[in-house]
Amino acid sequence: MLSIDVLRGMTIFLMIIVNTPGSWAYVWAPLKHAKWHGATPTDLVFPSFLFVIGLSMAFSLKSSLEESSVSKDLLLKILRRAALIFLIGLLLNWFPFYYKHISNLRIFGVLQRIALAYLLAGLAISFFRKNHLIHIAALAFLILHWWILLFFGGADPYSLEGNISGPIDLYFFSESHIYKGFGIRFDPEGLLGTLSSGAHIMIGFLIAKKLILGNEANLSMVRKLILYSVTMLLVGTLWSPYYPINKPLWTGSYVLYTCGILGLFLAFLIWLIDITGIKKWTHPFRVFGLNPLVSFVFSILLVKVFLYIFRFENGNLYGLAYKGFFQPVFGNYLGSFLFALVFTGIIWFFSFLLYRKGKVVKI
């Protein structure tokens, strides 16, 4: 469905925007992540990526799941794709390879989280198959994640200092391989969050399989999607006083809260694009939606080229472009945002060249 392609493209567009401000000192509040508990519009971007992966899996795995048993080819496909995505993420963390020794390489990251969540969700979907069993598995992952945080954490198990997620990563990896952007060794894309992230993908899969797959877009589909989404949004909100909405921990309340919002937005897109037929505006997002992974990877590579390869006595190309043009012409905050917009435009043009030639880079 075009609406799913557009949602995928919008996700990549926003992901690049929030990752590439001219200066992190000048970012408007909606384009920042919540400091710990809570969620901003930016905190919907990464969940949208997982949600759309789940939607897409309902289409890509349809024929494989109709077979009487789990095939070896399907399992190898899932394992291979997860391994390649993880490896790409690891290499992106290391690039350009001369500026950081492998002993200080961060193991986790956005693509690594996607890879592990995809692996968990893909295996669960492949073996359970029936909708009600996948429902149970997704709920079990959310409850298990909550139970581990609650019973193995400190006096404040959902705090930065007291959560068990950080110590789990430190048990398996040395401190030099763990993200330290929070002031202590804690990785927001660490191992434990794979449980709830996998459930995130499974929710997207169930929505597509139950409501969208094999059906023409219609108002009944939209109404059901709205009902499901409002239910998830309410449950996530009601759960949050006891289990806070928290992106770095990827809590179950955060999963349901974001899936509810994203489901409502998808319902709006289905109505607007697939039912009403208002679709001329969608072209820029369809370009990103055709090659989402390669667009994201290219954006990270280009940022690092600007930061680490084009270096001069008075700074790097990234900083000089912002401070030399965008900041003095447009001011601190608008200049920082326009820098991100122009940078995203460069990535979009690269994706457009692929789109025009009909090239789809798959893993």
C-alpha positions in Angstrom: 0.0 0.0 0.0 1.2 3.5 -0.9 0.4 4.7 2.6 2.9 2.3 4.1 5.6 3.4 1.7 4.9 7.0 2.5 5.1 6.3 6.3 8.4 4.5 5.7 9.7 7.5 3.7 8.5 10.0 6.3 10.3 8.0 9.0 13.6 8.2 7.1 13.1 11.9 6.4 12.6 12.7 10.0 15.3 10.4 11.2 17.9 12.3 9.1 16.5 15.7 10.2 16.8 15.0 13.9 20.3 13.4 13.5 21.9 16.3 11.6 21.3 19.7 13.2 23.8 22.4 12.4 24.6 22.5 16.1 23.4 20.3 18.9 23.4 23.4 21.1 20.6 24.9 19.0 17.8 22.4 18.5 14.1 23.2 18.9 12.5 21.2 21.7 10.2 19.0 19.4 13.4 17.9 17.6 15.1 16.7 20.9 14.6 13.4 22.7 13.1 13.4 26.1 15.9 13.5 28.7 14.7 10.3 30.4 11.0 9.6 31.1 8.4 10.9 28.6 8.3 11.3 24.9 8.7 14.1 22.4 7.8 14.0 18.6 11.4 12.9 18.0 10.9 9.9 20.2 8.3 8.6 17.7 10.9 8.3 14.9 12.8 5.2 15.8 9.6 3.4 16.9 8.1 4.2 13.5 11.1 2.4 11.9 10.3 -0.7 13.9 6.6 -0.4 13.3 7.0 -0.1 9.6 9.4 -3.1 9.5 6.6 -5.1 11.1 4.1 -3.9 8.6 6.4 -4.8 5.7 7.1 -8.2 7.1 3.5 -9.2 6.8 3.8 -8.8 3.1 7.4 -10.1 2.6 6.8 -13.3 4.7 3.3 -14.0 3.5 4.2 -16.9 1.1 6.7 -18.4 3.6 4.2 -18.4 6.4 1.6 -20.2 4.3 3.9 -23.3 4.2 3.0 -26.2 6.5 6.3 -25.9 8.5 9.1 -23.5 9.1 11.5 -23.8 6.2 15.2 -23.7 6.5 15.4 -21.1 3.8 13.2 -18.7 5.8 15.3 -19.1 8.9 18.5 -18.6 7.0 17.0 -15.5 5.3 16.1 -14.0 8.7 19.5 -14.8 10.3 21.4 -13.5 7.3 19.5 -10.2 7.1 19.8 -9.6 10.9 23.6 -10.4 10.7 24.2 -8.1 7.8 22.2 -5.2 9.3 24.1 -5.6 12.6 27.5 -5.7 10.8 26.6 -2.6 8.8 25.7 -0.8 12.0 29.0 -1.9 13.6 31.0 -0.7 10.6 29.2 2.6 10.7 30.2 3.1 14.3 33.8 2.5 13.3 34.0 4.6 10.1 36.3 6.2 9.2 38.4 3.4 10.6 41.5 5.3 11.3 40.1 7.7 13.9 39.0 5.1 16.5 40.7 2.0 17.7 38.6 -1.2 17.6 39.2 -1.6 21.4 37.0 1.6 21.9 34.3 0.7 19.3 30.7 1.0 20.5 29.0 -2.3 19.9 25.4 -1.2 19.8 23.5 1.4 17.8 20.3 2.1 15.8 21.0 -0.6 13.1 22.2 -3.1 15.7 18.9 -2.6 17.7 16.9 -3.1 14.4 18.9 -6.2 13.6 18.4 -7.9 17.0 14.7 -6.9 17.2 14.1 -8.1 13.6 15.8 -11.4 14.5 13.7 -11.9 17.6 10.4 -10.9 15.9 11.2 -12.9 12.8 11.9 -16.1 14.6 8.8 -15.7 16.8 6.5 -15.0 13.9 8.0 -17.9 11.9 7.5 -20.5 14.7 4.2 -19.2 16.2 2.5 -18.2 12.9 -1.1 -18.0 14.2 -2.2 -14.5 15.2 -3.3 -15.3 18.7 0.1 -17.0 19.4 2.0 -14.0 18.1 -0.2 -11.8 20.3 0.8 -13.9 23.3 4.5 -13.9 22.4 4.5 -10.1 21.9 2.8 -9.6 25.3 5.2 -12.1 26.9 8.2 -10.1 25.6 6.8 -6.9 27.1 6.0 -8.5 30.4 9.3 -10.3 30.6 11.1 -7.0 29.9 9.1 -5.3 32.6 9.8 -8.1 35.1 13.5 -8.0 34.5 13.7 -4.3 35.0 11.5 -4.3 38.1 13.0 -7.2 40.0 16.7 -6.9 39.1 17.0 -3.2 39.2 17.9 -1.0 42.1 15.7 1.0 44.5 14.6 3.0 41.5 14.6 0.4 38.7 13.6 2.8 36.0 16.2 5.4 36.7 19.4 6.0 34.8 21.6 4.8 37.7 19.3 2.1 39.0 18.2 0.2 35.9 19.5 -3.3 35.2 19.8 -2.8 31.4 23.2 -1.0 31.7 24.8 -3.7 34.0 23.6 -6.4 31.7 25.5 -4.8 28.8 28.6 -4.3 31.0 28.5 -8.0 32.0 28.9 -9.0 28.4 31.0 -6.1 27.0 33.8 -4.0 28.5 33.1 -0.4 29.4 35.0 0.8 26.4 32.4 -0.7 24.1 29.4 0.9 25.8 27.7 4.3 25.0 28.6 7.0 27.5 26.4 9.9 26.2 24.3 9.9 29.4 27.3 10.6 31.6 27.6 7.0 32.7 28.1 3.7 30.9 24.6 3.0 29.6 23.5 2.1 26.1 20.0 3.0 25.0 20.2 0.4 22.2 21.5 -2.4 24.5 20.6 -6.0 24.8 17.7 -6.0 27.2 15.6 -3.6 25.1 15.6 -6.2 22.3 12.7 -7.9 24.0 10.4 -4.9 23.9 11.7 -3.8 20.5 10.9 -7.2 19.0 7.4 -6.8 20.4 7.2 -3.5 18.6 7.9 -5.1 15.3 5.4 -7.9 16.0 2.6 -5.3 16.7 3.2 -3.8 13.3 3.2 -7.2 11.8 -0.2 -8.1 13.4 -1.8 -4.9 12.3 -0.8 -5.4 8.7 -1.7 -9.1 8.7 -5.1 -8.7 10.4 -6.3 -5.5 8.8 -4.4 -4.7 5.6 -3.0 -7.8 4.0 -5.2 -9.0 1.1 -7.8 -6.2 1.6 -8.7 -3.1 -0.3 -8.3 0.1 1.7 -11.7 1.0 3.0 -13.4 2.9 5.9 -13.9 -0.3 7.8 -10.2 -0.9 7.8 -9.6 2.6 9.0 -12.1 2.4 11.8 -10.7 -0.9 13.1 -7.1 0.5 13.0 -8.3 3.6 14.9 -9.9 1.3 17.5 -6.8 -0.8 18.0 -4.6 2.3 18.1 -6.7 4.2 20.6 -6.7 1.0 22.8 -2.9 0.8 22.7 -2.5 4.5 23.4 -4.8 4.3 26.4 -3.2 1.2 27.8 0.3 2.7 27.4 -0.8 5.9 29.1 -2.6 4.1 32.0 0.5 1.8 32.4 2.9 4.7 32.5 2.5 5.8 36.2 3.7 2.3 37.2 6.0 1.7 34.3 7.2 5.0 32.8 7.2 5.8 29.1 10.9 5.8 28.5 12.8 5.5 25.2 16.3 4.7 26.5 14.9 1.7 28.4 12.3 1.0 25.6 9.6 0.2 28.2 6.4 -1.6 27.3 4.4 1.5 28.0 6.5 3.3 25.5 5.9 0.6 23.0 2.1 0.7 23.3 2.0 4.5 23.5 4.1 5.0 20.3 2.3 2.2 18.4 -1.0 3.8 19.3 0.1 7.2 17.9 1.7 5.6 14.8 -1.4 3.5 14.2 -3.6 6.5 14.3 -1.3 8.3 11.9 -1.2 5.3 9.5 -5.1 5.2 9.6 -5.0 8.9 8.5 -2.6 8.1 5.7 -4.7 5.2 4.5 -7.8 7.4 4.4 -6.0 10.3 2.8 -3.9 8.4 0.2 -5.4 5.0 -0.5 -9.1 5.9 0.0 -9.5 9.6 -0.9 -6.7 9.4 -3.5 -4.9 12.5 -2.5 -1.4 11.4 -3.3 0.5 14.0 -5.4 2.3 15.3 -2.3 3.7 11.8 -1.5 6.4 11.7 -4.1 9.3 13.0 -1.9 8.5 10.4 0.7 8.1 7.6 -1.8 11.7 8.3 -2.9 13.0 7.7 0.6 10.5 4.8 1.1 11.9 2.8 -1.8 15.5 2.7 -0.3 15.1 3.4 3.4 18.1 1.5 4.7 20.6 2.7 2.1 19.4 6.3 2.6 19.9 6.1 6.4 23.4 4.5 6.0 24.5 7.1 3.4 23.4 9.9 5.8 25.6 8.5 8.6 28.5 8.1 6.2 28.2 11.6 4.9 28.0 13.1 8.4 31.2 11.3 9.3 32.9 12.4 6.1 32.0 16.0 7.0 33.2 15.6 10.6 36.3 13.4 10.3 37.7 13.5 6.8 37.2 17.1 5.7 39.1 18.6 8.6 40.9 21.9 8.6 43.0 24.0 11.0 39.9 26.0 12.1 37.4 23.0 12.3 35.6 20.4 10.1 33.4 20.9 7.1 30.3 20.2 9.1 30.9 22.9 11.7 32.3 25.4 9.1 29.2 25.1 6.9 26.9 25.9 9.8 29.0 28.6 11.4 30.2 30.1 8.1 26.8 30.4 6.4 23.7 29.0 8.1 24.2 30.5 11.5 25.1 34.1 10.5 22.4 34.2 7.8 19.5 32.5 9.5 20.4 32.7 13.2 21.1 30.0 15.8 18.0 27.8 15.8 16.6 28.4 12.3 20.1 28.1 10.8 20.6 24.8 12.7 17.3 23.4 11.4 17.9 24.6 7.8 21.3 23.0 7.8 19.6 19.7 8.7 17.0 20.3 6.0 19.6 20.9 3.3 21.6 17.9 4.4 18.5 15.8 4.2 18.0 17.2 0.7 21.4 16.0 -0.3 20.5 12.5 0.9 17.1 12.7 -0.8 18.8 13.6 -4.2 21.0 10.5 -3.8 17.9 8.4 -3.1 16.1 10.0 -6.1 18.8 8.9 -8.5 18.2 5.3 -7.3 14.4 5.8 -7.5 14.6 7.2 -11.1 16.6 4.2 -12.2 14.3 1.8 -10.3 17.1 0.6 -8.1 16.1 -1.0 -4.8 19.0 -1.9 -2.5 17.9 -4.9 -0.5 19.7 -6.9 2.2 
